[in-house]
Amino acid sequence: MPRTPASRLADALRDADLGLRRGVVDLAPASDAWARAFAGIHEVLAETAPPSVVAIEHIGSTSVPGLDAKPILDVGIAVRSGTPLASLDGWLTGLGMLLRGDATDVRPDRMYGYELEPMIRLANVHVVEAGSEDLRRYLAFRDRLRAHPADRDAYGALKHALAVRHPDDRLAYIDGKADFITARRGD
């Protein structure tokens, strides 16, 4: 019997050094398994994506080799300009994703989470419009950290300090990184 896209997605994330209880801030050592997990996710998403999807990117700290991160894979999905972000709901929830909601003060996108066990997040999927400033910022920061090891290491040290200071306050952790991120992505 052929494996379904949903089961292939689960397989890509299983045993990939991923998983963190929702709301907890804890960092894991950088892992080569994260890139392999993204490759598996990308394959499933690319094969099943509706025509409005124009790009699927590995974003966030797990996309930067050598950077310790919360062990949650971040995936950016870009849709054609003018596409309602909610139009991807059926596709992504059909693959087992949980709709987390629209843009907030903390993030600029429509977000979905992926869990194999309740409350243990393995991946976050961020849907944005192609060509948007939001997508540019995600990619600019990722690319900056990949190209500049000193910035990657400084960001890692900041993240570790914030995780120690705010182990149960994800919003304070995120807020503590904001100035560093803004300065490095060229806003």
C-alpha positions as CSV (number, residue, x, y, z in Angstrom):
1,M,0.0,0.0,0.0
2,P,1.5,3.4,-1.0
3,R,2.3,5.8,1.8
4,T,0.0,8.9,2.0
5,P,1.5,12.4,1.9
6,A,0.4,12.8,5.6
7,S,2.3,9.7,6.7
8,R,5.4,10.7,4.7
9,L,5.2,14.1,6.4
10,A,5.1,12.4,9.8
11,D,8.0,10.2,8.8
12,A,10.1,13.2,7.7
13,L,9.7,14.8,11.2
14,R,10.0,11.6,13.3
15,D,13.5,11.0,14.8
16,A,14.8,14.3,13.5
17,D,16.0,15.8,16.8
18,L,12.8,17.9,16.9
19,G,10.1,18.5,19.4
20,L,9.4,21.1,22.1
21,R,6.4,21.4,24.5
22,R,4.3,24.5,23.5
23,G,5.1,27.6,25.5
24,V,8.5,26.3,26.7
25,V,11.8,28.0,25.7
26,D,14.6,25.5,25.4
27,L,17.5,25.3,22.9
28,A,19.0,22.2,21.4
29,P,22.4,21.8,19.8
30,A,22.4,22.4,16.0
31,S,21.6,19.1,14.2
32,D,22.2,18.0,10.6
33,A,18.9,16.1,11.0
34,W,17.1,19.4,10.7
35,A,18.1,19.9,7.1
36,R,17.2,16.3,6.3
37,A,13.8,16.8,7.9
38,F,13.2,19.9,5.9
39,A,14.1,18.1,2.7
40,G,11.4,15.5,3.5
41,I,8.8,18.1,4.3
42,H,9.7,20.1,1.2
43,E,9.2,17.0,-0.9
44,V,5.7,16.3,0.4
45,L,4.7,19.9,0.3
46,A,6.0,20.5,-3.2
47,E,4.2,17.4,-4.5
48,T,0.9,18.3,-3.0
49,A,0.9,22.1,-3.1
50,P,-1.9,24.0,-4.8
51,P,-0.9,26.1,-7.8
52,S,-1.0,29.3,-5.7
53,V,2.2,28.1,-3.8
54,V,5.3,29.6,-5.5
55,A,8.0,28.8,-2.9
56,I,8.7,26.6,0.1
57,E,11.7,27.7,2.3
58,H,13.4,26.5,5.4
59,I,13.5,29.6,7.6
60,G,14.3,30.3,11.3
61,S,17.2,29.1,13.4
62,T,17.0,25.4,12.4
63,S,17.8,26.6,8.8
64,V,21.2,27.9,9.9
65,P,24.0,25.3,10.1
66,G,25.8,25.5,13.4
67,L,23.1,27.6,15.2
68,D,21.5,26.1,18.4
69,A,17.8,26.5,18.2
70,K,14.5,25.6,19.7
71,P,14.0,22.2,18.1
72,I,11.0,23.3,16.0
73,L,11.4,23.4,12.3
74,D,10.2,26.7,10.6
75,V,8.9,26.4,7.1
76,G,7.9,29.5,5.0
77,I,5.4,29.0,2.2
78,A,5.0,31.9,-0.3
79,V,1.7,32.2,-2.2
80,R,1.0,34.2,-5.3
81,S,0.2,37.9,-4.7
82,G,-3.5,38.3,-4.0
83,T,-4.1,34.7,-2.8
84,P,-6.1,34.6,0.4
85,L,-3.8,32.9,2.9
86,A,-6.8,31.0,4.3
87,S,-7.1,29.2,1.0
88,L,-4.3,26.9,2.1
89,D,-6.2,25.7,5.2
90,G,-7.7,22.5,3.6
91,W,-4.3,21.5,2.1
92,L,-2.3,22.0,5.2
93,T,-4.8,20.7,7.7
94,G,-5.3,17.7,5.4
95,L,-1.6,16.9,6.0
96,G,-2.1,17.0,9.7
97,M,-1.2,20.6,10.5
98,L,-3.0,22.6,13.1
99,L,-4.2,26.1,12.2
100,R,-2.6,28.5,14.7
101,G,-4.1,31.7,13.3
102,D,-3.4,34.9,11.4
103,A,-0.8,37.5,11.9
104,T,-0.3,38.9,15.4
105,D,2.0,41.5,17.0
106,V,4.6,38.7,17.3
107,R,4.5,37.3,13.7
108,P,3.4,38.6,10.3
109,D,1.9,35.4,8.8
110,R,-0.9,32.8,8.8
111,M,0.6,30.0,10.9
112,Y,0.1,26.3,11.2
113,G,1.8,23.9,13.7
114,Y,2.7,20.3,13.4
115,E,2.6,17.8,16.3
116,L,2.9,14.0,16.5
117,E,2.0,14.2,20.2
118,P,-0.4,16.8,21.6
119,M,1.4,20.0,22.7
120,I,4.8,18.8,21.4
121,R,5.5,21.1,18.5
122,L,7.8,19.7,15.7
123,A,7.3,22.3,13.0
124,N,5.7,25.7,12.4
125,V,4.5,26.6,8.9
126,H,4.3,30.3,8.1
127,V,2.3,31.3,5.0
128,V,3.0,34.7,3.5
129,E,2.5,36.4,0.2
130,A,5.3,36.1,-2.4
131,G,7.2,39.3,-2.8
132,S,6.1,40.6,0.5
133,E,8.2,42.5,3.0
134,D,7.5,39.7,5.5
135,L,9.0,37.0,3.2
136,R,12.0,39.3,2.4
137,R,12.7,39.7,6.2
138,Y,12.5,36.0,6.9
139,L,15.0,35.2,4.1
140,A,17.3,38.2,4.7
141,F,17.9,37.2,8.3
142,R,18.4,33.5,7.5
143,D,20.8,34.4,4.7
144,R,22.7,36.9,6.9
145,L,23.3,34.3,9.6
146,R,24.3,31.7,7.1
147,A,26.9,34.0,5.5
148,H,28.3,35.6,8.7
149,P,29.4,33.2,11.3
150,A,30.1,36.0,13.8
151,D,26.5,37.1,13.6
152,R,25.3,33.5,13.9
153,D,27.4,33.0,17.0
154,A,26.3,36.3,18.6
155,Y,22.7,35.4,17.9
156,G,23.2,32.0,19.4
157,A,24.7,33.5,22.6
158,L,21.8,36.0,22.8
159,K,19.3,33.2,22.4
160,H,21.0,31.1,25.1
161,A,20.9,34.0,27.6
162,L,17.3,34.7,26.8
163,A,16.3,31.1,27.2
164,V,17.9,31.0,30.6
165,R,16.1,34.2,31.6
166,H,12.7,33.3,30.1
167,P,12.3,29.5,30.1
168,D,8.5,29.7,30.3
169,D,7.9,33.0,28.6
170,R,8.1,32.6,24.8
171,L,6.9,36.1,24.2
172,A,9.7,37.6,26.3
173,Y,12.2,35.4,24.6
174,I,10.9,36.6,21.2
175,D,10.9,40.2,22.2
176,G,14.5,39.9,23.5
177,K,15.7,38.9,20.1
178,A,13.8,41.7,18.1
179,D,16.5,44.4,18.1
180,F,19.2,41.9,17.0
181,I,17.1,40.5,14.2
182,T,16.0,44.0,12.9
183,A,19.6,45.2,12.9
184,R,20.9,42.1,10.9
185,R,18.2,41.7,8.3
186,G,18.5,45.3,7.0
187,D,15.1,46.8,7.9
